[in-house]
Structures are given as structure tokens and as C-alpha cells.
């Protein structure tokens, strides 16, 4: 690979680069002391254990057990199902958007916050991160309150320390006291025993799965014979405590039953009873009659109730008389806000991205499978509960009519304790998970430094525990516990998570619409319309649920956004609309100028250098069309040219040429600007364009030039020197270079090609060779072309390993391409290579001598000799057998190729015949330089392989070798490039800027 030896020396071999990239594992780089010690193998989790089960565990929460039946009872089967369906649709759309974001590169340990912040930038990322943290923290309050409610209300009411938990104030006080104690206990466990948290998660997950299975078995096993009985007075469900005597239900109008004395006064003398009591009978019904009972039809309509009314009616109730009264005003939107936290938890899998074997595959499959699974369970549960349980029992939130029991617990098989214990342990486990994840999320936000006020929470203990962040998390969680009412805490969580999910959908939609080059999700089943629908649904749900909570959440996000942004923000008001537009343009330019773009945001900003014909028309207008196809309408394109002469004399020509360029731009629909400058020296003019085109941060980073056709037959050495000087100037400016050869053969934007784009990756150039064909594929002209990537293995390389590494690298880049490793061993140099090198050096020497002597072409010598009758048959070059030289010293080569006559030879009266004889004598003495032989060998061998593999390709893209460092090698360099691309119809030679332009990271 002698032709690329300078690049390989500086950039390294492809095989070594691939090995480093393929062996990358997401996570935090160990420090020096850790590297010296024994490195522990990280858990490489698959889709099931790493994503699916954690998501299922987090989605199935406390609300399934203690609120689902109540929501179905109040909203009815139809609207209850619709509530569940809307929430599940929201999370499904968000899961699709999140899968696209999660598979858009390697996600290091950091999970959801890392993905969102890197997709949206620091301002949005910081705002979303704080909202996500608050949602996770308040969720821990909800889980703890739910666990205490299960313990005190449903498992054993004797645990109450504030009297009857049937009284709302007593229940809330119990939740506050017990909840605070449990919060402190869990905080200590999180701080001391993170390993215990992980182990307890497995137990909690098992409890959730077993509990749900028992509920389903109980649904199909339910019948009136094994159902708990509930007591009615007319159509009013009564509290079990007022119709129970010595543990026996006595649902009758009898003086021995406590409920009699609640409705009647003056007993036993003059008994006066409530008219409703007198006119209605008391009777019992099976509370869970089963699917065959036909209760589904009665449970279809909604029974929304005002606070203080008897459940399912509009009559003011009295709990003292055993009537079950609604403690909260219910409506569709209220129940929606209460239920939504039940479907959150879809980011649990992405939070473990650092521990996944293949995060780009596991996250979308596991997350979407978990959402589908839990959605089916939720929606089927809503219908099954409506078809199995009496409506009034469903509306009995605290189970007062069944002695303070949990409805789903009585429904479960074989015993209600399976649900009570399982739901309690699973809820505690969910609280532990929230208290474990929230402090680490806050620490990640603080470590990013986007919110300076949170910097204090980036500090960790010696064991790496975010102790300060844990203290803040416990404090915020305690606020939620002091609120104590689950129905008030749940809407707050709903707002935070809806904001977070809305931003996830917005990020996916914007990235798709803007088409940033780094946006290459491996997950293909997404669309920007789905993301927009998901974002709109999140916003609608926020305001439907609670408009004032929504405004507070949005205001909080805006405040955080502005706090992060305000140092860089600039406000300037001009006069009128134009002044405002100018201010916005100036502000945008200054923002763009703040620094070089991140690798993820890098896209080619093109400067196209055109050559004009004698009519000031672009010679190869298809170069502009190629720029259009490469840009897909995005970014900056500058179409420029240089006229030779003096500006004051050719100003009109420059304006005419600029108009011609504008016409080409308009006809090809390029989003760009034309420019033409006048310079007395073409090379200097092109250098000025390369240096100074653009404005502020809106500048080019890639230059497109055409191949200098006919340089071999042009007497003017500028035919190739302008090209090589431009290549050198572009390299000095650290810009990327695209050289188009065969420009007239390139397709127009109206054509539709089908075939392959072949990339020959010889040296690493920052990934530009990978990015360009991907960008071309985004245009309709090249969309049906497949990518094929070829790289060259040398003798010491492991071909099989290189291919595996290259496949993994392309997988991490999210670029679909077939890969092939071509073996090019150091074979013997053929006679053809020697002859080709010899012809090149002889021709180079002849051209040098003739240009010094002002002789145009070798053929001129022959023509003039025929005119004078002189026989110059010896002008023809005769190739003898070449003997390999043992020396490759460049100094000897330069001595061997010195000029044989001075520049003023013609002025000294030397005849053409003598000059031709001198040239011929010098040429015939040339022997090929060994370095040139090896470079020619590389060009010939590569050309043979490229022709063999890519002769049917629609486009061949390959590395442009480094230009020569000395003037003596310029003609040879041009010859090498001709040999390298010989026989190829359309070629794009690429030279990177030295900076990375593509990344495997998200």
C-alpha cells in the first residue's frame, strides 16, 4: 500500500482501528488504579432479563391492585377501557420514539437522561432531566403510600394508630406516619445495600407476575358460590361493619343489626325510621358473580360521582349510616390523571443500557414487547373486571362493603393473601427502584454541569454512592408522603412523565424532519408523524387531566430551560420587522460561531469550485446536482468560480458568470449561493475562496472540485498544478475534499438509480467515506442503491477478524451495508508495472524539458523533423528489459533527473533537432525509481481489484492519496491517480479533514 503509506503512517491501519471500535463496550472508562487490578466482567444482559422484565416490573405498579377496579366502576366498562387505551397508546408511541433514539448509536451507561439530553441539547435535556427526576422521585411517594394503604387498610386494620381507617383523615394520618418510617428505612437500605435492592427486585418481579396470574385464574374461576356477599338497602351498598354481628353478616331490618339504629330513632318505644329505609328492602348479592352472570351490561355506562355523594348516585351520603360515600369528585379526566402513572416505567430497560449485550437490539424489542404485554393485561383486566364484579363493589374504593378487603384480592385464586402479600412486596420493590434510580439520575444531571445550582449533588461517597442526591430525593419524597392522598399524588406524577414523554416524541420528530447526518436509528419502524401524534397526545393528556398542574409543569420546564440558556441568550430589538429579522439572523450566526459542531451534528457544508467555459457557463453542471443529492436540501452550499484577469476589467464578466451560476442553482433546486471572484492568478483566487467563503459560523467544511481532464495533453503546467495546489490548500485549511471524476456521467436528480454504491476504505479519514454514501441514500436518486464496503487486508492482518469487526462497526453506525475484506498480499511486481512506471518517468522528464524549452508536445518534435527532412525516428521510446535497482535514495533520484538544458536554450539558437536529440538521450537514460515502482504497483493492483469487484457499481468512492510534499512528484501523483481510477465510469475520491465526522454514540 505504498500509495497510501503517508496516510497509514499518520492515521493507522484499518484493521487496528476496527479492532478498537468493535471491542468497545458501553460504560464508564475505568481509572488507572482500576485498570491495573483485575477487571470484573460486566453483566451482559439480553432482551428478556435486561429490558423486558424490568419494564414489566416498573409498569405493573400499585394502581393495578388498588385503583383499577375503582376506575372501571366509576368510568364504566366502555370509558374505563378507553382511559386505559389512551394511556397505553401514549406510552406505545413514546416507546417507538424512544426506541429510535436509543438505537441511534451506542448508549453508554446513563440511560434515558443521556439519550434525551444528547438528542435535544443541554437546555431541553436539562429541563427534561429535572422533570424526569421529579417524576421518579414523586413516584416513590406513590409506591410507599400505596404499600401503606395495602398494609393498614386491606391486610390488617389493627395496625392503625389513628382509629378507624374508614375515616379519610385517620387513614391519611396513618399513611403519613407509616410512610415516613418506611421512607427512612428504604433510604437506609438504598444507601447501605444497593446489592440488596437488586436482589429484592427479582423477588418483587416474581410477586407481580404471580399476582397477575392469580387474578386471571380467579376471573375465570369466579362464580356466585365462592363469591363474598355484599349487603344492599334498596340500591345503596352498605358498609359491612354495620351489617355484621359477631362476624356474621345480618343483612336484614332487625333491631339487633347496627344499621337499624343508624336509620331509626326512638327504639323501642316510638320508633321513627328514615323513609328510604322503610320503603326499601335489605338483601345480599354475590359481589363477584363471575363472567357468566351478565353484570357486564350493567357496568357499561359511567357512574361518575361528586365528592360526598353515595357512590354511583347523585344523592348526598352519610357514612355514619353505613352508606359508602365518594371521597373525591370523579370524571373522565380525573380518572385519566389518576390512572396514567400505572403505564409509566417504559424507560426501565434503557436505564440499563450499559449492562446490555446488544442495546440497539434489546431496547426496542424489549420495551415495545413490555408495553404490548402490559397493555393487553390492562385492557383485558378492565373488561374482565366489568364482566365479573358488581358495579357498586367496583366503586367501593376502600372495600368497606367487604370488611375493608381489596376487590382484586377477593377475586384472585386461591386466596386473597396471594394478592395482598404480592402487591405489598411488589410496591415496596418499586419504591426501592425509584429511590435507587432517582439520586443517580440527579447526579448525572449535576455531573453534566448544565444546571450550576445542582453542582453540589455531583459529589459521591468513596463507594460511589450519590449521598447528597439521595438526601434531596428523600426530602422530596417525604413531601409527597405528607400529602398522603394517592389520588392527589398520582396527577403530579402524570404531569412530569407526560412532559418527559412529550419531549422524547418531539426529539424523534425533529431529528427525523431535520435529517441530521447522525440520525441513523437501527430501529426502522418509526415515523415522524407517529412522534408528532405522540407529542400532541401527551400535551392533550396534560391539559385534559389538570390544566393548572399542566401549566405549573410547563412553567417549571421553561424556567429550567431559561436558567440554562440565559448566559448565552441575547436580546436585541431593531426597528420594525426587518430589524427583528436582522437581529434574529445575527443572533443565529453568533450562536453557530460559538464553536465547531459536535461530531453528531457534522454534515458537509459544501463549497463547489466550478470551471467556466469561454461563454462563462459552468462546464460540468452535474456537479451542482451531485451537491443537491448529497445535501438533500439541508445545510449550506456555495457554488463558486474564479475568472482570470483584473477585477476592474472583468467585473461585468464576473456578474454574468454569477448569474449563470444562479441559473444552475435554480434549475437544480440547490439551497445555496453563487459567487464569482476575479484574480490575476487562478490558484490564488481559488485559495481565497477556500479561505474566505461564507460568513461567521456559516462556513463550508467540504470542498468539491472536478478532475482536471486533459492534463496529459496540455502544454500548460497549470492544468495540473492548479489542482494539486488547491488540494494542498484545502488540506492546510483542515477541510474535507471531494474530487469528482467522470462528472458528465453522474446522474441528474430526476434519474432513479438501482444498483450499488461501492466504498473502498483504504485509510481511516474520520468516517467521511461512511457518511457520504449514507447521505446520498437519503436522496431519491440513490435511495434504491445498496452500499457495499470493501477494505484491504495486508499480509499480517486477520481477514476473518477484520470482516467481523467491520460488520460490528457498521452495525454500531446504524448503516446497512454489505462488507467484504479484500486480501492484497505483497505480490511480485510485474513487468507491466515496471513498464508503466518507466513510461511515466520518461514522459515526466520529457514534459519538464520541453516546457522549459517551450516545446509543446513530443509529437511537435516529430512533425518539425519531417518538415526539415531530418530523420528523428529515434524519438520514439523503446522499452528494454528493466533491471531492478537496489537503491531507493531520493537524492540520487533527483540527481538522475536533473534538467539537461537551461530555460533559455531556445534563445541561445539551439535547433529543434538538437533539442529533441538531447531530450531523447536524457529520457532513454531514465531507470524507474523504486518508490515510484511500489506506488505504481499499489495503483495498478488496486485498480485491478476495484475493476473486478465494482465494474457494475453506480458509484465508486475511495480515498484520495496524500498529495506529494515536493514539486518533483506532482506529475507522478497525477499519473498514479489516473492509473488508480482507470476504467471506472463514476468515481468520487475523498480526503477527510482529519476530524471525526461520524460516531457510534447516541
N, C-alpha and C positions, 0 to 999 in steps of 0.2 A: 504493500500500500504506500509506495514511495511518493505518489502524487499527493497524498494527504498526510505526509509524515509530520509537517508542522502543526496541523490541527490535532492530530493524535497526540503529539507531544504535549500540547497545552490543555486539551480537553480530556485526554484519557481515552482508553479503549471502550468501545460499546459494551463488550462483554462484562467488564468490571462495573460499568455504570448500571447495567441491567441487574447484576447480582446484588448491588447495594439497594436498588429500588424494590426488587422483588422480595428481599428479605426484611423489608420494613414492616414493623408491627405497630399499630396504633397504640399510643400511650405516652407517658412522660419519660423523657430521656433520663437514665439513671445518672447520679452524680459520680464523681471519681471514686469515692470510697465504696460505693455500691458496685461499681464495675469490677473492682479488684476482688471483691468477695464472690461467693457463689451466687449466681443469678438464679432466682427461683422462676420456674416455668409458670407463665401466666395461664389462667384458665381460658381455654379456647372453646367457648360455648357455641352450640349450634342453635338452630332456629327454635327448636322446642323449648329447651331449658333456658336459653339466653333471652328470648324475646316473647314467645307465645305465652308461656306460663306466667312470667312476671306481669305481662299486660293483663292477662285474665285475672290475676290476683288483685291488681290495683283497680280494675274496672268494677269487678264484683265487690261492692262495699256494703256498708251498714244499711244504706237506704233500701237495698233489695229486701232485707229482712224486716225492717221496722216501718217502712213507709210505702212500699209498693202496693200493698193491699189497700191502704187508705186512699192513695191516689186513684186507683182503679175504682174504688167505691164512690168517691166524690165526682170524678170526671165521667164515670160510666165506661162501659166496655169500648165504645167507639172512640170517644175523645181521649180516654186513657191510652188506648193503642196509638192514637195519633200523637200524643205527647211523647211516648216512647219512640215512635217512628221518627219524629222531627229531631229529637236529640241524637238518635243513632245515625241519621243522615248527616248531621253536623259533624259528628266525630268521624264518620266514614270519609267524607270529603276532606276533612283535615288530615286523616291518616294517609290519604292518597297524596296530598300536597307534601306532607312530611316525609313520605317515602321517596318522593322525587328529590327533596332537599337532602335527605340522609344518604341517598345513593349518588349524590353529585360530588364524589370524592371520598377519600379516606377520612373518617371522622375519628380524631383522637379521643382519648378519654376526656369527657367533658359533656358529652351527650347533647341533650336538647338545647340548652343555652348556647353551646358552641355553634350548633347548626344555625339557630335563629340569628344570633348576633353576627355571624360571618356572612349570612345571606342578606341581612338588612342593613348592616353597618353599625357603628358604635352608638349612634343616637337611638335608633329604633331598637337595636339589640339591647341597650341598657334599660330602656323603658320596658320592653317585653320581659327581660330577665327579672326585673324587680317585681313585675306583676306575677310572673310565674312563681317566683319565690313566695310572695304573699299568698297566692292561691294554695301552694303546697303547705305553707305554714298553717293557714286557717283550716285547711283540710284535716290537719292533725287534731285541731279542736273538735271538728265534727266527729271524727272517729272516736275520740275519747268520750265526748258527750253521748254518742251512740252506745258505746260499751257500758257506760254507767247506767244509761236508760235500760239496757237489757238486764243488767245486774239487779238494779233496785226495783224496777217496775215489773219485769217478767220472770226473773229467776227466783227472787225471794224478797218480798216486800218488808220483811222484818229487818232488812238492812237499813231501812230508812231511819234517819236520826231527826227528822223534822215532821213526824206524824204521817198521815195518810198521803201517799204519793198520788192518789187520785185527785188531790187538790194541786192545781198547777204551781202555785207559789211554793208549796212544800217540795214538789218534785224538782223545781229549778234550784232550790237551795241545796238539795241533795246532790244534784249534778255539779254544783259549784264546789262543794266541799270534797266530794269523792274525786271529781275531775281534777282538782288541783293536786291532790295527793297522788293520783295516778300519773299526772304530767311530770311531777318531780321524780317519781320512780322511773318512768321511762327515760327522762333526761339523764339520770344517773347511769342507766343501762346503756344508753347510746354513747355516753362519754367513756365509760369503762369497757364495755364489752361489745364492740362492733361485730365480733365474730358470733356472739350470741344472737345478734339481730339477724344475721344471715341464716343461722340455723333455725331460728324461730320463724323465718319467712317460709321455709319449707313446710313446717307444721301448720302455719296459718293457711297456706295454699291448699294443703290437704283437707283442712276443715271446710274451706269454701266449696271445694269440689264435692266432698261427701255430703255436705248440707244441701246443695242444689240437687244432687241425685236423689236424696231422700225426699225432697219436696216433690219432684216429678213422680216418684213412685207413689207418694201419698196422694197426688192428684188423681191418678188412675185407680188407686185403691179406695178412694173415699166413697162412702155410701151412708145413708141415714142411720144404719145400725151402729156404726162406730163413730158417729159424729157427736161433738159436745152439744148440749141443748142450750138454747137461749130463750129468755122469757120476754114476752110481749104484753103490753097493755094496749089493746087496740092495735094501732100501727106504730107504737112507740116502743123501742127496745129499752129494756130496763137493766140497771146495774145488778150484777149477780149478788153483790153483798146485801142487797135489800130484799132478795127473794130466797135467801139461803138461811136455813135454821139447822144448827148442829151439823154443818157440812152437807145437808141435803137440800136440793132446790125445791122450793114450795111455791110454784107459780100459780097462785090462787088468791081470791079475795077472802082472806081469812085473817081474823084478828091476831093470830099467832105469827103472821108474816110481817116483818118490819115495814114493808112498803105500805101496808094498810094504814098504819099510823102516820105516814107521810101525806096521804091524800085525805084522811078522815080525822076529824077532831071531835071531842066531847064523848068519846067512848069511855065507859059502856052505857052511860045514861042517855044523853041526847047526841046521837052520832050524826055529824054533818060531813058529807064527803064531796069531793070535787066532782062537778058534773061530768067531766070526761071519764073519771074513774067509775062513776055509776053507770054510764051509758056504754062502756066497752068492757069486753071480757079479757081475762088474762089467760094466756096459753103459751105453750112451749113449741118450739120448732127446732129441727136439726140445723145447727149453724153452718155445717159443711155437708150438704146433702149429696154432693157428687155431680159428675158431668151429666148423668142421665136424668137429673131432677128437673131440668128445664129452667133453672134460675137465670141462665144467660140472657134470655129475652127481657126479664125484669131488670137486669143490670145494664142494659144497653144505654138508656138515657142518663144524662148527668144529673147529679143531686147537689149542686153547689149550695153551700150554707153560709149564712152570716155568723160572725162570732157571737156566741151567746144563745143561738138558736139550737133547737133539737136537731140532731144530725138528720140530713135528708129532708128537712122541712123548713118552713118559714115561721115557725112558732117559737116564741121565746121559751127556753127550757129552764129547769130548776134541778141542779144536781142533787139537792137535798132530798128530792122526791124519787131519786133513782133514775131520772132521765139523763140520757147521755147527750151532752151539750158540746157543740163545736167550740174549740178554743181559739180558732183563727178563721178569718173570713177566706173562703176558698173561691177560686175562679180558675179558668184555664191557664192564665198567665202566671198566677201564683203557684199552681201545682207544677207548671213547667220549670219555674225558677228553683223550686224545691227539689225536683227530680234530676235536673241536669248534672249535678255533681256525681250522680250514680254512673254516668257513662264516661267520666274523665278517667285518666290513667293510661291513655294510649301512648304516652311518651316513656313509659317504664322500660321498654325494650331498648329504645335509642339511648337512654341514660347509661346502658351497659355496653356501649359501642366499643369501648376499649378492651372488653373481655370476649368479644365475639370472634369466632373463627373467620367468618366472611360477613362483615356488617352490611355490605352492599346487597347481599342476597337475603340475609336473615331479617333485617329490619322491615322491608316492605312485606315479605311473605308472613312473618310472624305477627306484625302489627295488624295488617288487614285481616288475617285469619282470626286474630283475637277479637277484633271489632265485629266481624261477621258472626263469630260464635256467641259472643255476649249479646249481640243484638237479637239473634234468634232466641236466646234464652229469655231476654227481657220481654220481647214482643209476644212470645208464646206464653210466658207467665201472666202477662196482662190479660190475655184471652182466657187462659185456663182458670185464673182466679175468678174472673167474671162468670165463668161457667160452672164453678164448683162451690163457691161460698155465697151465703146470703148477703144481699147488698148492705143491710144495716150493720152486719158484723164486719164487713169490709170497711165501713165508715167509722167503726169504733176504733179510733187510733190507738188507744192505750189498752184495749182489750178488757174494758171494765165489765162487759156483759159475760165474759168467760173467766171471771175471777182474776182479772189482771194478766191474762195469758196473751201470748203472741200468736196472731192468727196463723201465720205460716208454720209456726211450731206445732200447733194443733193439727195442721194439715199434713205434716210430714210423717213419714213411716220410718221406723216402727214406733218411735216415741218422740215426744216433743223436746226431750232433753238433748237429742242429737242436734237440733237446730239451735237451742239456747246456748249450749256449750260451744258448738261450732261457730256460731255467729259472734259470740263474745271473744273467742280466741282470734278469729279472723279479723275482727275490728281492732283489737289490740295490736295485732301484727301490722295492719295497715297504718295505724298511728305511729308505730315504731319506724316503719319505712319512711313515712313523711318526715318524722323528726330526724331521721338519718340523712335523707336526701336534701332537705331544705338548707341546713347550715353549709353543706358542701356547695350547693348552688350559690348561696350568698358569698362564700369565699371565692368562687370562680369569678363572680361579678367584680368583687373587690380586687382580685388579682389582675383583672384586665385594666384597672385604673380609669375606666370610663366615667365613674362617679367618684370623684375625690373624697366626698364625705364618708364613703363606705370603706376607705382605705384601711381603717383601723381593724376591720374584720378580715383582712387578708392574713393576719398573724395566726399561726398554728402552734400547737404544743410540740414537744420533742418527738412525740409519737405521730405527728402529722394530723392531730385532731383539731378541727376549727372551733376551739373552745369559746372564743368571743362570739362567733356567729351562732353557736348553739345557745348561748345565753340570750341573745336577741330573739332567736326563734322561740325559745321557751316563754319569753315575755309576751310576744305577740300571740302565741297560742293561748296563754293564760287569759288574755283579753277576750278571746273567743269563748273560752270556758266560762268566764264570768257572765257573758251574755246568756249562756246555758241553754237557750232555746234553739233546738236543732233547726226549726223552721225559719229562724231568723239568720242563723249562721250560714245555711246552705245557699241562699241567694247571693251572699257576698262571695262565696267560692265560685258560684256560677259566673259572676261578673269577671273575676280575674281570669278564669280559664277561657271564657269566651273571648276576652281581649287577646289572650295569648294565641288561641286557635285562629282568630281573625288575622293576626299578623303573620302566622305561618302561611295561611292561604294567600295573603297579599304578597308575601315574599315569592311564593311559587309563581303566582300570576305575573308579577313584574319581571322576574328573571326570564320567564318564557316569552313575554312580549318584547322585552328589550333585546333578547337573544345575545346575551353576553357570551363570549367565546368559552368561558369557563363553565357555562351552564350545559352540562352533558350528562344528565341523570341516567343511570343504568336502568332505573325503573321507567318503563316506557308507557305505562297505562295511565297517563295523566293528560290533562289538557287545561289550558289557561281558563277556559270557560267554567270548568268544574271548580277551579280555585276561586274564581270570582263569585260563583254561586255560594261556595262555602263561606267566603268572607261576608257576603251580603246576608247569609243566613245567621252568621254569628252576630252581626250588628243588629239584625232584626230581633233575634232572641234576647239580646241585651235590653233593648228598649221595651219589648213586649213583657219581659219578666219584671223589670222595675226600672222605669225611666230615670228616677233620681239616683239609684245605685249606678246605672249606666253612665250618667253624667259625671258622677264622682270618680268612677274608674277612668273615664276618658280624660278628665281634668288631671288626675294623678299622672297618667301616662304623658300628657302634654307637658306637665311641669318637669317631669324627669327628662323628657326629650330636650326641652329648652335649657335645663340646667347643664346638660352635657354639651349642648351646642353653643351656648351663649358666648363663650370666649372667641369662637371663630365667626360668629354671626356678625353681619354688618348691615346697618340700616341707613339708607340714603335716599332722600326723596328729591326727584327732579321736578321740573315744572311741566305738567301735562303728561299725557300717555307716553310720548316719546322719551321724555326724561326718565319715566319709570322703567321703560324698556331698556334704555341705555344703562340705567343703574343695575337692572337685573342681569344684563349681559356682562357688565363689568364685574359684578359680584360673582357670576358663574365662572368667568375667566380666572379671577383671583383664586377661587376655590380649586379649580383644576390645576392651577400653578403651584398649589401648596406642596406638592411632592410628586415623585414618579408614581405611576399606578401600581397597585398590587398585582402580583402575577395573575391572580384570578381575573382581574379586570383588564388585562392586557389584550388589546386587539390591534391588528395592523392599521395604523393611520398612514395612508399611502401618499407618497409623492411620486407621481408618474412623470418621467423625463421623456419628452417626445422629440423626435427628429422631424423637421418640416421639409417638404419638397420645395421646388422652385416657385410654386404657386402659394406658398405659405400654408399648405394643407398638411395635416398630420399624415405621415407615411403609413403608419400602422394603427388605424383607429380601433382595431380589435383589442389593443392593449387596454383601452378605456373600458371596453365591455368586460374584459377579464377582471379589471378592478371592480366593476359592478358586481360580478359574480362572486368575487372574493369578499366583498364587503356586505352583500345582501342589504344594501341601503343603510348600513349603520356606520357610524364613525366619520372620519374625515378623509377626503380625497382631494388632493391638489394636483391639477393637470398643468404641467409647465413645459416651457421650451426656451431655448436661447437662440437669438439671432446674432450673427457675427457682424460687427461694424461699430460705428459711433452712434450713440443714443440720439444726438441732435439731428442726425441724418436719417435714422431709421425708426423714428418714433411712430410715424404713420404705419409702417410695416408691422411694428410690434402690436399696434392696436388692431390691425386687420387680422394678424395671426391669433390674437387673443379672442376675437370674435369667432374665428374658425374653430378654435378650441371649445368655446362656449356652445357652438352648434353641435359639436360632437358630444359634449356633456349632456345637452338637452336630448339629443336623439337616443342616447343610451341610458337615460334616466339615472345618471350618476348624481349622488348628493355631494357635490364638490364645487371647487372654484378654479377657474383658469388663471394663468399668469404667464406673461412672456417678458423676458428681460433682454436687453441689448448689451453685448460685451465685445470688446475688441479681441478677446480670446475665449474660444468656446469652453475650454477646460476650466478657466477661471470663472466664467459665467455659471457653469454647472455647479462648481464648488460653492458659489454664493447662494444658489438655490438650495443646495443641500444644507447649508448653514443657517439660512435666514428665513426660509419659508415658514408660514404660519404666524400665529400671534399668541404670545403668552404661553399658557399651558396647552393651547390648541395647536399643537405642532405634530409634524409627521414623525414616525419612528421606523418607517419602512420605505425604501426607495425602489421603484420599479423601473428598470431600463431594458431596452431591447438589445439583441445581439448585433454587433457591428458586421453585417453581411458584406461580403466582398473585400474584406480587409486584405486577403491574399493577393488580390489583383489590383490593388490601389497603390499608386506610387507615393501617395502622401502618407507619411508615417502617422499622421494624426488619426487615420482610420482606426487604428487600434490603441494608440496612446491615450486618446480621449477616454476610451472605455476603461483602460487599466487605471488611469489617474482617478477617474470617477469612482471606481471600485475601492481604491485606496482611501479616497476622501470619505466615502461612506463608512468604511471600517474605522477610520480615525474618529468619526463622529459617533461611534458606537450605535450605529443604526443597522437594521436588517436590510438585506439586499435580495431582490428577486430579479433574475435575468431570464427574460423570455426569449426562447429560440424557436423559430417557426411560428411567429406571431400571426402571419396571414392564414395559418391553418387552424387557429384557435376558433372555437365555436362562438356564434353570436348568442345573445341572450334569448333568442326565440327558439333556438335548437334544443332538443332533448336527447342527451347522450345516454347510452346504455352500454356498460362495459366495466372497465376497471380503471382506477387511478392507482398507479404503482409508485410507491415511495421507496427509494433506495437510500437507506440510512447508513451512511459510511462513518460519519463522525457526529458526536453529540454537539448540537448547536443551540441548546436551550429549549429544545422541543418545538422549534418553529416548523420543522418538517412534519410533525404530527398535527400541529394546529391548522396549517394551511389547507390540507385536504378535507379536514372536518368542516372548516368554514365554507369551502367550495360546495360540500354536500348540502349545505343549507339553502343553496340556490337551486331553482327548478331545473336549470340546465344540467347540473351534475348530480341531482338528487338520486337518480337511479343507478349511479355508478358505485360499485363496491370498492373498498380500499384493500390494497394488498401491500404489506410492508416487508421489504427484503433488507436484511442486514448481512454483513460479510463477516465470516468467521475466519480467523487466521489459524496457522498451524497449531499453536499452543492452546487454542480455545476449545472448550467442551461444547460441541454443536448442539447436543440434546439439551444440555442445561441452558444454553443461550436461548433456545426456542421456548423452553418452559418459562424462563424469566421474562422473555419478550411478551409472551401471551399474558402473563400475570400483570406486566406493566400496562399493556393495552387495556386489560380488564379494569385496572385501577384508574386509568384515564377515562373510562367510560366511552371508549371509541371502538366501534365494531370494525374489525379488520382481520383479514387472514394474514398470518405471519409465516415467514419462511427464512431460514438461515442458509445462506449460500457459502459453500466452502471454496476458498480461493487459496490453495496452498502455493508456496513459493516454487512454482514450476520453472523449468529451464526457459531461458529467454530465447525465443525463436529467431530464425534468420529474418523473418518478416519484420519483427520489432527492430532489429539492428538496421535493416534497410530503411525502415520508416524514420528512425532516429537520424540516420545518416542523411537522408533526403532533407529532413527538417533543418539540420545544422548547416548543410551545404546551401540550402535555399536562404537561410537566415543570413549567412555570410555574404551571399551574392547580393541580397537586398540591401544590406548595410553598405557594401562597397558601391553599389550602383546609386543609392540615394546620396551618398557623399559626392559621387561624381555626376549627379544629376542625370543618370541614365534611368529610363522609366522601367523597362521590363527586360528579362532575358531575351524575349522574342525580338526586342528592338535591335539587339546586337546581331542577331541572325539576319534580320531584314537589311540592316545597313551593310553587312558584309556581302550580301547578294548584290546590292546596288553598286558596290565598288569592284565587284568581281573577285573579291578575296574569298578564299576558302576558309570558312570558320567551322568546319564540321566537328572540330574538337570541342566546340562549345557544349555539346551535349554531354550530360553526366553519365559516366559509366560506373556501375556498381561492381566493385571487386569483392572478393571474399573478405569479410571483416574479421580481424584478429582481435580477441578480447584484450583490452588494456588492463594492466594491473594497478594503475594509479587512478584516483578519482579526485586529485587535488584541484580545487577550483582555480588556484592561482596559475597552475600550469595550463588549465583550460583557457583562461583569459589571455595568457601569453600566446597560446597557439592560435587564437582567433583575433589577433591584432589586425588593424587595417593595413593593407599593403600599399595604399597611396593616400596622399593628403587631400583635404577637401578642395584645394584649388588646383586639382590635377588638370581640369579642363582648361583653366586659364593659362596653364603652362604649355599649351599646344600639344598635349598628348592626343593621339588619334584614337578613334573608337576601336580600331583593330587592336592596337597595343593594350588599351584598357581592358578589352574583352579577354585578351590573352592573359593579362595579369589576373583578372577575376577568376578565369577558369583554372589557372595554375594554383591559386590560393584555395579554391573550392575543392579541387581534387586532392589536396593535401590534408583535408579535414578527416579526422577519425572521431567516431562518436564518443562523447563524454559518458562515463559510466552512470552518473546520477541521472542524466537525461535518458539513458537507456532504461534504467529502472523505472523512471516516471512514465516513459512511453509504454513500458511493459504493463504497468498498472492501468493506464488508459485503454490500451488495446484489450487486455483481459476483461476489464470491467465492461467495456463496450460489447464484447462478445457475449458475456453473461446477460447483460441488460437486453440485447437484441434477442437472445434466446428466450428469456423469460417474459419480456414486456413488449414484444413486437406488435401485439394486438391491443396494447393499452391505449386508452383515450388520452392519457396524460402521464408523463414520466416526471417525477420530482426527485431531484438528487442534490447532494451537497455540492456547492461550488468550492473548489480547492482554493487555498490561500493564494493571493497574488504574489508574484516574485518580489523579493526585497530589493533587488538591484535591476537596473535598466537592461543589463545584458540578457536577462532571462525573459523579457516581455514577449518577444516573438515566439519563443518556445512555449510559453504559457498559453498563448492563443492557440498554438498548434495542438497542445495537449487537450484543450477543451474541445477543439474540433474533432479530434480522434475519439474522445470520450462520448460525444453525442452523435457520432456519425450514424446515419441510417435511422434516426428517430424523428418522427414527424412533429411531435409537440413535446417540448422539453421546458421545464421550469427549474433553473438552477438557483439554489437558495443558500444564502450565507447569513447566519444569525448574528445578533448584536453582541453576543457574549453573556446576555442576561437570560434567566429562565422566563419563558413566556407561557408555560403550561405547567399545571401542578396536579398531583393526585389527591390533594387535600380538598376538603369541602370549603 
